Structures are given as structure tokens and as C-alpha cells.
């Protein structure tokens, strides 16, 4: 008889398995009491609602459950999901929220009248009872631990296989497996139970007790999964697998791989060491390269290679390599006992010595300070023996304690053996080369050219120096006939000497000019000697430098002679009127007008002589780099005006026509205005001197001629011009053009040298040009131009005024003049007395001290070059003497160098004046003395 719907409903509700019915749109149609109890819901709350609206869950659970239901609808076959998450809502009195549970979920199709799937029934299965058979046969071990004491509730066969058949089910884990104490197992279980967070571990080491009473090391992969019921952790599900064999196999593979890598590293080191040592011929280079390579490979602080003397006692460190900051020990000498008394014996027996920490090793206790001084905390020392005797040691150092490995020892031993073999080979080869190449070495390293010519005039040998001297290669010379290689020798004195040697002549030598194949001439000194087997030995050397030096010395001697002759002439010229004026003054009877003319003559000639001397000193200071320029912006046009003004009297005296052409632009250069005026005045003066009377001189200034960064100044004359030789040497010291017999032209030959030096000091250049004698000359100066800006020229700030007459003394002051030159002292005294000063004159410094002590002069004018006591010492004593300690001290001297001025001021002088004294300047200083 058919079952009614009511009976179906009662059967549905009576089923102990939680069941839920869904339609194809996933709306809940019905649920039995077991399902409602398991999910803590009422039927009226869920019927008619979509499944995931009634039971919201996480996206992943929703995705899996929807995919399962769709498969059932599509295929008409049941579908099961294991351990699917299912969130259950808590009641308010339980604290609210949700509680996460895991179920095995089955979806079963319910067909309709047409046979298609009309409804889907969902069934839930909780707990492990159903899965127990599966767990028991699982390859991995599983267990369920309950409560905070972790009582073992379930264990599968795999766990029994791992732990042994022991009575641990129903017991707390700490009691059942006491060997797990202190292995971190209980601590991890406690954290999972307390936090509810799972734990996963891989390759965990665990020591387990064996049935025979021993213990065995295992490695396991492990998962602790908390079991949550009614919102609280009630136990832990344990799952894992024993991976001991895999771990040991992997460890073995890793060890083998590491050994392979170490072997590969050693092989790489050996190959690189071989490559490094192969091209080296020096034993020192071999040791150095090998030590550096080993030190860097092993990260050492120092690698030292020491050799042992044949007596087995003395030890010398031949070479070492040091890391940055370490002190080299190369060259240090000692004995094997320096390593430590206990280790010397081991080294002599050929045993390696490993010291991990010199501070803790008994063998090095007495050498701790010595090791510390070298920065060594650990070392590995390897002896190298031959014929039963230690010949050398290789010592590896580190600055920290170090556990030397077997691999490091092997690498060091290999390096030591290979290096020592290479060292011995290098030394043996060096000895062979020394014996084999001694004659060739001497031949090739001679500083002279050397050649051997046989009886057939074939050149059989020529050394490298000789080939370089003749400018030819060995292929062009050796093996060829001498007369074909050097045909230019034919017909010379050298041919006579060479051929004469063939006929029993004496050895001889000659100097002759050899024309180089590449062009040019080289002077050779050639000496010919007889050699074995009727050969000729020819020695030759380059004497070009000597010949040139001799020519230059002759030229310079000629220039000096010309210069001295001209200097004598130039000095005699002013001395003649000075002497005549002096004779005139001695005669007396001159009226005031003649007296003034005579004084003016003397003054002019003295100034001329002073100018000559100043030029000599000036060129000396400039060419030696002792001149410091007072750099400032200089107006080029103003400089031109000053130079023209200086030279105008000479130009007018020779009735020249001077033309000055200035660029319209305003141009500035940075430099020393006084020196630039000196440059132009010198060029204009030269033009005036070397141009016949009535000639034409053109001074031209261009500020934008081709290069806007330069200012160009040129002086062109219609004078005597220059030969090519004079033009090329125009700026050399003491160089002069041809002079007339009366020496009416030219100067001392220093002016243009001074011009060149001054222009170059300003960063410029000067050139000379002439088409030849009688065509005139042009000198061109180019200077770097400054950016345009408004500058007040210092020279323009003060108007030039003619020299004023000497002022009379403001009051009768007492002046002491000390000079061993009687005439100079008396003349200066006469000048000062005529101006109203009371003057005391002394020629001896000791007398001057006495006079100063008695008369207390207000001013002391002292010569520096005094006899017995120089002026600096006299000044110091006057400063210490009562009555003159505050006097004005003025040095008047012929010593005008900067250091002379510094010494005078340091001695106590207030002023330093250079002879001949500018009387106007001296009177200005006297006028400043307080009345």
C-alpha cells in the first residue's frame, strides 16, 4: 500500500542524520529535526529562503557547496564534500556570534515526474567515527588529543608504528611519552590549545624511545589542528608523517653537494693559481701572487711565506699579502720557535699546526703578546719539507678566533706545494737564464752602440742601442754589407780608419755627423778595434747633446762678452759727466746757476745708472719667478698713454714720427699696470733705438681683432730690421742685433727677455717679426681681455705733477748718518744740512754707538754693509740703548731683495731705502718725525 505524505514527513523527521531539501533555485523546501538541532535553527526561519541567505558562510565554502549542488543537478548523481566548513549561530546566552564546525556534506538528487532532478537533499555527517577505518589505514600518523592535558583519545596504526605498541591511548601525552619532555612538543600543543591557532612544522627533530630501551632520532612533518565544539577548543587533531629517511637522504645529498662544491672551489682555485703563476718568472712575484689569491679566497687577514735557512734555525719572511689595515711582516727574521715552543717541534717533523685561538692554546701561551702585536688571533701553519728538512712554511693569519676547516687546510696545502714548486722552478730558470744570457745582457744593455763586422764586411751583430742610434731595425742591418747599409761613410775619415784596421792599422776613433734615415743629423763618436777571427768591433755613441752644448756655451760666452762690453760702455757713459761734475765742484767758484746745472747733470746720470742696475735686477727677479704682480683691472688705453709719455723724450730726441692708433672699444686687462707700462715702454724704446733718425714708429691697439677675448698691442718701426737668426733669438737673455762701432744703438740685451717674462706672467704672449735687414720690425703682444666694467685707474686717480723742490726742515732735528763710504756719507750730510738738519756723520759702527749715546739723535740713517758690525746689528743695539730706543731708524743700502728688506725691518728699522736714495722720499720720512 502506498505511504502517505504524513508518513514520509514523520520518517524524514525521525531520521538521525541531519537532512535539508532544496529546490533547483536553491530555496529551502524542508529540513528534519536533526538538521535543525545541528544547525540551531527553526524551520519557519529558513523555509522558502535561499540556502546561503539562511546559512551565510565564507566565500570558499559557498563556492564549493554551490559547485557540488550544480554537479548533482547536471549529472543526476550524488556528490560528497569532506570536512566542509559550516558556521553555526550561537544563542545570545552563549555570547552570540558564530561557531565554526566542519562536516562531511552529501548532496543527493530527488527526481521529479519527468525524471529530471527536481529537488536536492543535503545530508550532514559529523565526528570521526565514520572516518575511523580510513584514519587507521592512512600512511601518515593521526591522533586525537582531548583536554588541556592532551589525553590521547585516538591513534592510528601509523602512530603505533612510529611510537611502538605502547599503552598510551587514554593517558595524558606527557605521561605516556615522557621522552618528549624538553623537546618543545608539549609547549607547542599548549599554545595551540590556548590560542585555537593551528601549528604546522616540517622536518622537526624528535628523539623517541626504542623498544630495546635506546633512543632513535626521527624527523617529522606535523600539523596540530584545534578541535572546536560549542565555541571552545576541546582537543587537538594531530596529523603527520615520518620523513626521517627523506631527511637523511636529503642531508646526505646536501653534504655530497657541498663536498662537490668544495671540490669545485678547490679546483677553481688550483686552475686560477696555475694561470696566475704560469707567466711569472720571479720567485718573489710567484709568492706574492699565490699569497694574494689564497688570502682573498679564504677571507684571511694575512698570508706569509717564510724560508728556512739550511741550518734549520733562521727563518725569513720573503713575501706576504695583507688585508687592508694589516701590517706587513715581509722581511722579518726569526726562528721556528717564534711560533711557540710546542709547535716548533711539530713543524720540524713536517706536521701542520692549527691554532684556533692563540689566547687559549697552551702552545702559544708565551707568545700571546707577540701575536697581538702582529694582529694575529688564529693561524694555520704548513711546513714544506725536502730531503727530510723543513725548507719553508706557509702561515695563514686571522684577526679573530677561527675553526680551521679540512677544506681550508687542503686548499692551503695545495697552494703551498704548488707555490714552492713554482718558486724552485723560477729560481732554477733564473739561474739558467743568467748563465745563458749574461753575454747577451751585457751586449744589449750597453749604453753605447756596438756592432761586429766580419772579414767580408757583413754586419753580424748590432745591439739595441746601436740600432736605435742609427735609426734602423735589425732586419735592415744585421746580415747586410756594411758599405751598403752606410754608404755615406765612404770617402770620410771614418772609412780610412775602418779600412786601415783591416791592414794592421791601430785602433782609432773619429767624430762625424750621421744623417738619420728619418731626417736630421746626429753627431757620433766612433771607435774601431780589432776582434776575434779578423772581425772588427765598432763602438759608437751619440754626442749630439755634447756638441750642441759646446756650441751653446760658445754662443753664450760670445753673448756674455758682448754684454759685458756693452755694460762697461753703458756704465762709463754716465760716469764721465759725473766725474767731470765732481772735478768742477772741487775747483769751486761756481755761481748758483752753474751749481744747479751741475747738480742736475749728476742727478740725471745717477738716475740713468740706477735704471741700468734696476733693469739687471728686474730681469733676474722676473726670470727666476720672484716677481709678484699687483693684479688689478688695467685700462689698456691709459697704459698706452703712460708708456708713450715715458718714451717720448727719446723719440723726440731722435726726431721719429710716432703714430698711435687705438681701438674705439674700451678694453681692460687684469694685471700690474706698472709692469705693463714697462713692457710697452721697452718695446717703444727698442724701436726708437734701432730706427735711424727721422723714422716712423706705429703703436697700434686692437680690442676685437679676430678673438674678442684678447687685446692686441703691436709696435712697428721702419728701423734696421732683423735677420732670421736674430728674430728667433730676440727674446733670449743678452741677445743683441749687430751694433755700430760707436755702440750708439741698442742696450744690454735684456729688455726683450724682460718683456717676454712679464707678458707671460700676465697670461699673454709676445712675438717678433721682420722681413729681414733694413725692412723694420714688428713686435706684437696679446693679453687676455677682462669683461667690460667701469674701473677707476689708480694711475688716473692722482694727477701727475712735476717734482717739487726739497722742503726745508720743519725744525732743527738731529740726524746721525753712518756709512763707511765717506763720499756717500758726506754728500748726504751736505744735502740734509742745506735743508736745515743738524747732521752727525760716522763711518765706524762702534763710534756711532758712542756718539748716539752722547747726543741722542732723533733720526739714524744707517748703511747695512758696515765693517765689523753690519747695519742690522747696529740697529738692534740702538734699539736697546737709552736715548735712541724711540729714534727713527732708516736703512740706506744697496741690498734691495725682498728678504733684505724683511731682515732690516726685523732688526728694528722703520724704513728700508735702496741706493741711490730718493732724496725726496727720505725728506718725506724725516718730516714725519714729531717735532
PyMOL commands that set and color helices and strands:
alter all, ss='L'
color gray80, all
select helices_A, chain A and resi 5-14+33-39+43-46+51-54+59-75+92-94+132-137+157-163+173-176+178-180+185-195+244-278+283-298+336-339+341-348+362-373+406-445+464-470+474-477+482-485+487-489+493-502+532-534+544-587+592-623+636-653+673-689+724-728+751-761+794-797+822-834+845-855+871-880+898-907+919-927
alter helices_A, ss='H'
color red, helices_A
select strands_A, chain A and resi 18-23+28-31+79-89+98-111+117-125+141-146+151-155+199-209+215-229+232-242+302-308+314-322+333-335+353-355+378-386+389-398+449-453+459-462+508-515+521-530+536-542+632-635+657-662+668-671+696-702+710-717+765-769+777-784+814-818+838-842+859-862+888-893+911-914
alter strands_A, ss='S'
color yellow, strands_A
deselect
rebuild
show_as cartoon
